[in-house]
Amino acid sequence: MSAGTYGDATYRFLVPHAPHHKRTDRDLFPALGSARAATLNVFRARPGVQRPRLISSWAGSIDSLLLSFPSYGVHSPELTAGYRSVINSMRAGTRFVVVHHESDRQAVAEWFRAAGHPEGNVAHVPMPDYVDFTDWAEDAYLALVDADDTEDSHTYLLEPWSFPRSGDSLIADSVEEFTSVRASQAPLVFQGGNCLVGDDFWLLGTDYFLDTLDLIRTGELPVSVPEGRTEVEFARELFGRHVDSTRELHLVGTKRPLGLKRYYATVDGGEYFLDLPGGGTGDLQPIFHIDMFVTLAGPADDGRFRVLVGSPALADSALGTKSPFALQAAYDEIAADLEQRGFAVGRNPLVHRPEITQRLPFSALRDFAGTPDGAELREVVAELAAAGAQQDTSVQVRSWHHITWNNCLVENSSRGKRVYLPTFGHGEHADLAVVDDEMDRLWTGLGFSVVRLADFNAFASRLGVVHCIKKYLSRGE
């Protein structure tokens, strides 16, 4: 994964109560060496898929969804409210594939019964209670069909070469065991949240395309570049062969690395801060997955395809806030690039918000920086000292995360145009209600019926929202 991560000891010192199961988390166990990992990766291609075609991110009614509900979510009221708001909002007749821990079967089944979804429309995929999977159902695979299938078509869950996050890499095989969905694998690096699927195109975040190139160059993928082709040409050919052979691939990212540091010393109004601004930031993407800041909305009136791109500046204007680490120029560059490619680009508010994780005396911060675990903090400690911090100066640790309405569910079908929007203007985040309302007006102006979902702040603090907790398995007309 290309998103920046922090040394565990340093991060836990600064953010001792950080939520677990963030969307950017890797395995809980030490990374395997490449030689040992290679023994675990068995290339499971499906030779029968002649023309892979991804399930759309916007077109057609939402007919079938994959959801995953681990025990930590089932027993968290904040997360359960989000899960159930999605279940309750889906149209009658929607089918579900539901991954859950074995011991939670009855609790999860009751959510669907209470929402009026018949048992026959819910396929349960029980996982052993000891398997540590997450609720980020979007990421560990891509959903596609074979465009050549005319009868008895299947949905395939296509997994990347590796997926280093908890037990999520087990989900596709488990779904295959209990349903008609089939599992496959490609010698490529991708995650579902870093892909969006349009009409004659699909978008891939640049970071993972470059990660694929790196593995090709190092020989860690079981492929070799044919004579006469460049590595970039061959990588594009592989994505076409395994992921989508019917649509044009567009990469989404900046032209140069963003260069955001892990730690910043900030003095504002006489207060001292240690900022951790990069939670969820990629190398060439202002957020590690494009579904967090790009939304596909379907054709505009002039025939161009409409794309919404988030803008922290618009959120700051609406809220009267200041986001010094929001990387506004990166969003603007990506929006301008999409416009140049012929898309109808609209902009919408996107919040980059800090949370004070703790207040430390400067002496404690300086002492930790003097240990081997705290070596990364020495530069920022020196900057705070140069700015006037004394031993007893209180330093506020601010961890930043994104709150985004781009991460929504879009339905543009013969049954109407509907968007399922997360909301955030609740409780201590009540100020965000003004953006909830603005996003409602924006989508209504595009001709969509807006379905407001529950409070998704508990998800945003873990670096994901509603698009992240589902997988489209099939769509209607």
C-alpha positions as CSV (number, residue, x, y, z in Angstrom):
1,M,0.0,0.0,0.0
2,S,1.3,3.4,-0.9
3,A,-0.3,5.4,1.8
4,G,2.2,6.8,4.3
5,T,2.5,4.8,7.6
6,Y,4.1,5.7,10.8
7,G,6.6,3.7,12.9
8,D,4.3,1.8,15.3
9,A,6.1,2.8,18.5
10,T,6.2,6.5,17.6
11,Y,2.6,6.6,16.4
12,R,1.3,4.8,19.5
13,F,3.2,7.2,21.7
14,L,1.7,10.2,20.0
15,V,-1.8,8.7,19.4
16,P,-2.3,6.2,22.2
17,H,-6.0,5.8,21.6
18,A,-5.9,5.5,17.8
19,P,-8.7,3.4,16.4
20,H,-7.8,-0.1,15.2
21,H,-8.8,-1.5,11.9
22,K,-8.1,1.7,9.9
23,R,-8.4,1.3,6.2
24,T,-4.7,1.9,5.8
25,D,-3.7,-0.8,8.3
26,R,-1.4,-3.6,7.2
27,D,-1.2,-7.1,8.8
28,L,-0.9,-7.2,12.5
29,F,2.1,-9.6,12.0
30,P,5.6,-8.8,10.7
31,A,5.8,-8.6,6.9
32,L,7.1,-11.8,5.2
33,G,10.3,-11.7,3.3
34,S,9.7,-11.7,-0.5
35,A,11.0,-15.2,-0.9
36,R,8.7,-16.6,1.8
37,A,5.8,-14.6,0.5
38,A,6.3,-16.0,-2.9
39,T,5.6,-19.5,-1.6
40,L,2.2,-18.4,-0.4
41,N,1.1,-16.6,-3.5
42,V,-0.3,-19.2,-5.9
43,F,-1.4,-17.5,-9.1
44,R,-5.1,-18.5,-9.4
45,A,-6.1,-17.0,-12.7
46,R,-9.4,-18.0,-14.3
47,P,-8.5,-18.9,-17.9
48,G,-12.2,-19.1,-18.7
49,V,-12.6,-15.3,-18.3
50,Q,-12.2,-14.1,-21.9
51,R,-13.2,-10.5,-21.7
52,P,-13.2,-9.2,-18.1
53,R,-15.5,-6.3,-17.5
54,L,-15.7,-4.5,-14.1
55,I,-19.0,-3.9,-12.3
56,S,-19.9,-0.2,-12.7
57,S,-19.4,2.3,-9.9
58,W,-22.5,4.3,-11.0
59,A,-24.7,2.7,-13.8
60,G,-27.7,0.6,-13.2
61,S,-29.7,-0.3,-10.1
62,I,-27.8,-1.7,-7.2
63,D,-29.0,-5.3,-7.4
64,S,-26.4,-7.2,-5.2
65,L,-24.0,-6.1,-2.5
66,L,-21.2,-7.8,-0.6
67,L,-21.0,-6.6,3.0
68,S,-18.6,-7.7,5.7
69,F,-19.4,-7.3,9.4
70,P,-16.6,-8.4,11.8
71,S,-17.4,-8.8,15.5
72,Y,-15.7,-5.5,16.5
73,G,-18.2,-3.7,14.3
74,V,-21.3,-5.8,15.2
75,H,-20.7,-4.9,18.9
76,S,-19.9,-1.2,18.3
77,P,-23.1,1.0,18.4
78,E,-21.4,3.7,16.3
79,L,-20.4,1.3,13.5
80,T,-23.6,-0.7,13.7
81,A,-25.7,2.4,13.1
82,G,-23.8,3.0,9.8
83,Y,-24.1,-0.6,8.7
84,R,-27.8,-0.7,9.4
85,S,-28.5,2.6,7.7
86,V,-27.1,1.1,4.5
87,I,-29.2,-2.1,4.9
88,N,-32.3,-0.1,5.7
89,S,-31.9,2.2,2.7
90,M,-31.5,-0.5,0.0
91,R,-34.4,-1.1,-2.3
92,A,-36.7,-4.0,-1.8
93,G,-35.4,-6.9,-3.8
94,T,-31.7,-6.1,-3.3
95,R,-29.6,-9.2,-2.7
96,F,-26.8,-9.4,-0.2
97,V,-23.7,-11.5,0.4
98,V,-22.8,-11.0,4.0
99,V,-19.5,-12.0,5.6
100,H,-19.6,-12.3,9.4
101,H,-18.1,-14.1,12.3
102,E,-19.9,-17.4,13.1
103,S,-21.0,-16.3,16.5
104,D,-22.7,-13.2,15.2
105,R,-25.0,-15.0,12.7
106,Q,-28.2,-14.3,14.5
107,A,-27.5,-10.7,15.3
108,V,-26.6,-9.9,11.7
109,A,-29.5,-11.9,10.3
110,E,-31.9,-9.8,12.5
111,W,-30.7,-6.6,10.9
112,F,-31.9,-7.8,7.5
113,R,-35.2,-9.1,8.8
114,A,-35.9,-5.8,10.6
115,A,-35.2,-4.0,7.3
116,G,-37.7,-6.1,5.4
117,H,-35.2,-8.1,3.3
118,P,-36.4,-11.7,3.0
119,E,-34.0,-14.5,4.2
120,G,-33.8,-15.8,0.6
121,N,-32.1,-12.5,-0.5
122,V,-29.3,-12.8,2.1
123,A,-26.4,-15.3,1.6
124,H,-24.4,-15.7,4.8
125,V,-20.7,-16.3,4.6
126,P,-19.6,-17.4,8.1
127,M,-16.0,-16.9,9.1
128,P,-14.3,-18.6,12.1
129,D,-14.3,-16.3,15.1
130,Y,-10.5,-16.4,15.2
131,V,-10.1,-14.9,11.7
132,D,-9.3,-11.2,11.9
133,F,-11.1,-9.6,8.9
134,T,-12.3,-6.0,8.6
135,D,-15.5,-4.2,7.5
136,W,-13.7,-2.6,4.5
137,A,-15.4,-4.8,2.0
138,E,-14.5,-2.7,-1.0
139,D,-10.8,-3.2,-1.1
140,A,-9.4,-6.8,-1.2
141,Y,-10.7,-7.5,-4.7
142,L,-12.4,-6.2,-7.8
143,A,-15.8,-7.4,-9.0
144,L,-16.2,-8.2,-12.6
145,V,-18.0,-10.4,-15.2
146,D,-17.0,-12.0,-18.4
147,A,-18.3,-9.8,-21.2
148,D,-18.5,-12.8,-23.5
149,D,-20.9,-14.6,-21.2
150,T,-24.4,-14.6,-22.5
151,E,-26.0,-17.2,-20.3
152,D,-25.2,-18.5,-16.8
153,S,-22.9,-15.5,-16.2
154,H,-20.9,-15.3,-12.9
155,T,-19.5,-12.5,-10.9
156,Y,-15.8,-12.9,-10.2
157,L,-13.9,-11.4,-7.2
158,L,-10.5,-10.7,-8.7
159,E,-7.8,-10.4,-6.0
160,P,-4.4,-8.6,-6.4
161,W,-1.1,-10.4,-6.1
162,S,-1.1,-9.7,-2.4
163,F,-3.3,-7.9,0.1
164,P,-1.5,-7.2,3.4
165,R,-4.5,-6.2,5.6
166,S,-5.7,-8.5,8.3
167,G,-7.6,-11.6,7.1
168,D,-9.4,-9.8,4.3
169,S,-7.4,-11.8,1.7
170,L,-9.5,-14.8,2.9
171,I,-12.9,-13.3,2.0
172,A,-13.0,-14.0,-1.7
173,D,-12.3,-17.7,-1.3
174,S,-14.9,-17.9,1.5
175,V,-17.5,-16.2,-0.6
176,E,-16.8,-18.6,-3.4
177,E,-17.4,-21.5,-1.0
178,F,-20.9,-20.3,0.0
179,T,-22.2,-18.6,-3.1
180,S,-22.1,-18.7,-6.9
181,V,-19.5,-15.9,-7.0
182,R,-16.1,-17.1,-8.1
183,A,-12.6,-16.1,-7.0
184,S,-9.6,-15.3,-9.2
185,Q,-6.3,-13.5,-8.9
186,A,-4.1,-11.2,-11.1
187,P,-0.4,-10.6,-11.1
188,L,-1.0,-6.9,-10.4
189,V,-1.2,-4.5,-7.5
190,F,-4.6,-2.8,-6.9
191,Q,-7.3,-2.3,-4.2
192,G,-10.9,-1.8,-4.9
193,G,-11.1,1.6,-3.3
194,N,-8.4,2.9,-5.7
195,C,-10.5,2.0,-8.7
196,L,-13.7,3.6,-10.1
197,V,-15.6,2.3,-13.1
198,G,-17.3,4.5,-15.6
199,D,-19.0,3.9,-19.0
200,D,-16.2,3.4,-21.5
201,F,-13.4,4.1,-19.0
202,W,-12.2,3.1,-15.6
203,L,-10.0,5.0,-13.2
204,L,-7.0,3.6,-11.2
205,G,-5.0,5.6,-8.7
206,T,-1.5,6.1,-9.9
207,D,0.1,4.9,-6.8
208,Y,-0.9,1.3,-7.3
209,F,0.0,1.3,-11.0
210,L,3.5,2.4,-9.9
211,D,3.6,-0.3,-7.3
212,T,2.8,-2.8,-10.0
213,L,5.7,-1.5,-12.1
214,D,8.0,-1.8,-9.1
215,L,7.1,-5.5,-8.7
216,I,7.6,-6.1,-12.4
217,R,11.1,-4.5,-12.2
218,T,12.2,-6.4,-9.1
219,G,10.9,-9.7,-10.5
220,E,8.5,-10.3,-7.6
221,L,5.6,-10.9,-10.0
222,P,5.4,-14.2,-12.1
223,V,5.6,-12.2,-15.4
224,S,8.3,-11.0,-17.7
225,V,8.1,-8.0,-20.1
226,P,7.9,-9.3,-23.7
227,E,10.6,-8.1,-26.1
228,G,9.7,-4.9,-27.8
229,R,7.4,-3.6,-25.1
230,T,8.1,-1.1,-22.3
231,E,7.3,-1.9,-18.7
232,V,4.5,0.7,-18.7
233,E,3.0,-0.7,-21.9
234,F,3.2,-4.2,-20.5
235,A,1.6,-3.2,-17.2
236,R,-1.3,-1.5,-19.0
237,E,-1.7,-4.7,-21.1
238,L,-1.9,-6.8,-17.9
239,F,-4.6,-4.6,-16.5
240,G,-6.5,-4.9,-19.7
241,R,-6.1,-8.7,-19.8
242,H,-7.0,-9.4,-16.2
243,V,-9.1,-6.5,-15.0
244,D,-11.1,-4.8,-17.8
245,S,-10.6,-5.4,-21.5
246,T,-13.6,-3.4,-22.6
247,R,-12.8,0.1,-21.1
248,E,-10.0,2.5,-21.3
249,L,-7.7,2.9,-18.3
250,H,-7.1,6.4,-16.9
251,L,-4.6,6.9,-14.1
252,V,-5.5,9.5,-11.4
253,G,-2.7,11.2,-9.5
254,T,-0.3,14.1,-9.5
255,K,2.7,14.3,-11.7
256,R,5.2,14.7,-8.8
257,P,5.3,13.2,-5.3
258,L,3.4,15.2,-2.8
259,G,6.3,15.5,-0.4
260,L,4.2,15.7,2.8
261,K,6.3,15.0,5.9
262,R,5.2,12.8,8.7
263,Y,5.6,15.3,11.5
264,Y,5.4,19.1,11.6
265,A,6.0,21.6,14.4
266,T,3.4,24.3,14.4
267,V,3.1,27.4,16.6
268,D,-0.3,29.2,16.2
269,G,-1.5,32.0,18.5
270,G,1.0,31.1,21.2
271,E,0.0,27.4,21.2
272,Y,2.4,24.6,20.3
273,F,1.4,21.7,18.1
274,L,2.9,18.5,16.8
275,D,1.0,17.7,13.6
276,L,0.6,14.3,12.0
277,P,-1.1,15.4,8.8
278,G,-0.5,12.4,6.5
279,G,-3.0,9.9,7.8
280,G,-4.4,8.4,4.5
281,T,-2.2,10.4,2.1
282,G,-0.6,8.5,-0.8
283,D,2.6,9.3,-2.8
284,L,0.9,10.9,-5.8
285,Q,-2.7,10.9,-4.4
286,P,-3.9,13.4,-1.8
287,I,-5.8,10.4,-0.3
288,F,-4.6,6.9,-0.7
289,H,-7.8,5.7,-2.4
290,I,-9.5,7.7,-5.2
291,D,-12.9,6.7,-4.0
292,M,-12.3,9.1,-1.1
293,F,-12.1,12.2,-3.3
294,V,-13.6,11.3,-6.7
295,T,-17.2,10.4,-7.5
296,L,-18.6,9.2,-10.8
297,A,-22.1,10.7,-11.4
298,G,-22.9,9.7,-15.0
299,P,-23.4,11.7,-18.2
300,A,-23.9,15.5,-18.0
301,D,-26.3,17.3,-20.1
302,D,-23.6,18.1,-22.7
303,G,-22.8,14.4,-23.1
304,R,-19.5,14.5,-21.2
305,F,-19.1,12.2,-18.2
306,R,-19.6,14.0,-14.9
307,V,-16.9,13.6,-12.2
308,L,-17.0,15.2,-8.8
309,V,-13.6,16.0,-7.2
310,G,-13.3,17.0,-3.6
311,S,-11.9,20.4,-2.5
312,P,-10.7,21.1,1.0
313,A,-10.8,24.8,0.1
314,L,-14.6,24.7,-0.4
315,A,-15.0,23.0,3.0
316,D,-12.9,25.6,4.7
317,S,-15.0,28.3,3.0
318,A,-18.2,26.8,4.2
319,L,-16.9,26.1,7.8
320,G,-14.7,29.1,8.4
321,T,-11.7,26.7,9.0
322,K,-8.1,26.5,7.9
323,S,-6.5,23.3,6.7
324,P,-2.8,23.9,6.2
325,F,-1.9,20.3,5.3
326,A,-4.9,19.6,3.0
327,L,-2.8,19.5,-0.3
328,Q,-5.4,21.6,-2.2
329,A,-3.0,22.0,-5.1
330,A,-3.1,18.2,-5.6
331,Y,-6.9,18.1,-5.9
332,D,-6.8,21.0,-8.3
333,E,-4.2,19.4,-10.5
334,I,-6.2,16.1,-10.6
335,A,-9.4,18.0,-11.4
336,A,-7.7,20.0,-14.2
337,D,-6.2,16.8,-15.7
338,L,-9.7,15.1,-15.8
339,E,-11.1,18.2,-17.3
340,Q,-8.4,18.2,-20.0
341,R,-9.3,14.5,-20.8
342,G,-12.8,15.5,-21.6
343,F,-14.7,15.0,-18.3
344,A,-17.3,17.4,-17.0
345,V,-15.6,18.1,-13.6
346,G,-17.5,19.5,-10.6
347,R,-16.1,20.3,-7.2
348,N,-17.5,19.6,-3.8
349,P,-16.4,20.2,-0.2
350,L,-14.0,17.8,1.5
351,V,-12.9,18.2,5.0
352,H,-9.4,17.7,6.4
353,R,-9.8,17.9,10.2
354,P,-7.5,17.5,13.2
355,E,-8.2,15.6,16.4
356,I,-6.2,16.5,19.5
357,T,-5.0,13.1,20.6
358,Q,-3.2,14.2,23.7
359,R,-1.3,17.1,25.4
360,L,2.4,16.4,26.3
361,P,4.9,18.5,28.2
362,F,7.7,19.4,25.9
363,S,10.1,17.6,28.2
364,A,8.3,14.3,27.7
365,L,8.4,14.8,24.0
366,R,12.1,15.6,24.0
367,D,12.9,12.6,26.2
368,F,11.0,10.2,23.9
369,A,12.8,11.7,20.9
370,G,16.1,10.8,22.6
371,T,15.2,7.1,22.5
372,P,15.7,4.8,19.5
373,D,12.0,4.5,19.0
374,G,11.6,8.3,18.9
375,A,14.4,9.1,16.4
376,E,11.8,10.3,13.8
377,L,10.7,13.1,16.2
378,R,14.1,14.7,16.7
379,E,13.8,17.2,13.9
380,V,10.4,18.4,15.0
381,V,11.5,18.6,18.6
382,A,14.4,20.8,17.5
383,E,11.9,23.0,15.6
384,L,9.7,23.4,18.6
385,A,12.6,24.3,20.8
386,A,13.8,26.9,18.3
387,A,10.2,28.3,18.3
388,G,10.5,28.9,22.1
389,A,9.1,25.7,23.7
390,Q,10.3,25.2,27.3
391,Q,10.4,22.1,29.4
392,D,6.9,22.7,30.8
393,T,5.4,23.9,27.6
394,S,2.3,22.0,26.6
395,V,2.5,20.5,23.1
396,Q,-0.8,19.4,21.6
397,V,-0.6,16.4,19.3
398,R,-2.9,16.8,16.3
399,S,-3.7,13.8,14.1
400,W,-5.5,14.7,10.9
401,H,-8.0,12.7,8.9
402,H,-10.4,13.2,6.0
403,I,-14.1,13.6,6.1
404,T,-15.5,13.0,2.7
405,W,-18.9,12.9,1.0
406,N,-17.3,11.7,-2.3
407,N,-17.3,8.3,-0.7
408,C,-21.0,7.6,-1.4
409,L,-23.1,5.1,-3.3
410,V,-24.5,6.1,-6.7
411,E,-27.4,4.6,-8.6
412,N,-28.2,5.9,-12.1
413,S,-30.7,3.5,-13.6
414,S,-34.0,3.1,-15.4
415,R,-35.6,3.2,-11.9
416,G,-34.3,6.6,-11.3
417,K,-31.2,8.5,-10.1
418,R,-30.4,8.0,-6.4
419,V,-27.4,8.7,-4.2
420,Y,-26.8,7.4,-0.7
421,L,-24.8,10.0,1.2
422,P,-23.0,9.6,4.5
423,T,-23.7,12.3,7.1
424,F,-21.3,13.8,9.6
425,G,-23.1,16.8,11.2
426,H,-23.7,15.0,14.5
427,G,-22.7,15.5,18.2
428,E,-19.3,17.1,18.5
429,H,-19.2,17.4,14.7
430,A,-22.5,19.3,14.5
431,D,-20.8,22.1,12.5
432,L,-20.5,19.7,9.5
433,A,-24.3,19.7,9.1
434,V,-23.8,22.7,6.8
435,V,-21.8,20.5,4.4
436,D,-24.3,17.7,4.7
437,D,-26.9,20.2,3.5
438,E,-24.6,21.5,0.7
439,M,-24.0,18.0,-0.6
440,D,-27.7,17.3,-0.5
441,R,-28.3,20.5,-2.6
442,L,-25.5,19.6,-5.0
443,W,-26.8,16.1,-5.8
444,T,-30.4,17.3,-6.0
445,G,-29.3,19.8,-8.5
446,L,-27.8,17.0,-10.6
447,G,-31.2,15.3,-10.7
448,F,-30.6,12.7,-8.0
449,S,-32.9,11.7,-5.1
450,V,-30.8,11.9,-2.0
451,V,-30.9,9.2,0.7
452,R,-29.2,10.4,3.9
453,L,-27.4,7.7,5.8
454,A,-26.4,7.6,9.4
455,D,-23.5,9.3,11.2
456,F,-20.3,8.1,9.6
457,N,-17.7,9.9,11.7
458,A,-16.6,6.7,13.4
459,F,-15.7,5.4,10.0
460,A,-14.0,8.5,8.8
461,S,-11.7,8.5,11.9
462,R,-10.6,5.1,10.6
463,L,-9.9,6.5,7.1
464,G,-13.0,5.2,5.2
465,V,-16.7,5.9,4.7
466,V,-19.7,4.2,3.2
467,H,-18.3,3.3,-0.3
468,C,-15.6,1.4,1.6
469,I,-17.9,-1.0,3.5
470,K,-19.6,-2.6,0.5
471,K,-18.8,-4.2,-2.9
472,Y,-21.2,-4.0,-5.9
473,L,-21.6,-7.6,-7.1
474,S,-24.2,-6.9,-9.7
475,R,-26.3,-4.1,-11.2
476,G,-29.5,-3.9,-13.2
477,E,-30.5,-1.6,-16.0
